[in-house]
Amino acid sequence: MKKPIRIRFRKLGREKAAGLAHTKDRLIELDPNQRGFDLLDSSIHEIMHIQQPDLSEEAVIEFSNEMADLLWKLNYRLVDNHRK
């Protein structure tokens, strides 16, 4: 069984990216400045890089955009349940 994909939030301004995928480590990094639809789309995009590392960037973009659009239309939203 594969290890679960881990998620880390960190500012990615230097990388000029919304997200990064570290395939071998099964880790995605997402810029915490994203919200709403953009965060959903970036999450799906980076997960696809790990799940399907041989796909072209164009195919990953097409899939993640379509999946994010569909989930957004179904009213999937992030609910922050973290206590501070």
Buried (B, 14 or more C-beta within 10 A) or exposed (E): EEEEBEEEBEEBEEEEBBBBBBEEEBBBBBBEEBEEEBBBBBBBBBBBBBBEEEBEEEEBBEBBEEBBEEBBEEEEEEEEEEEE
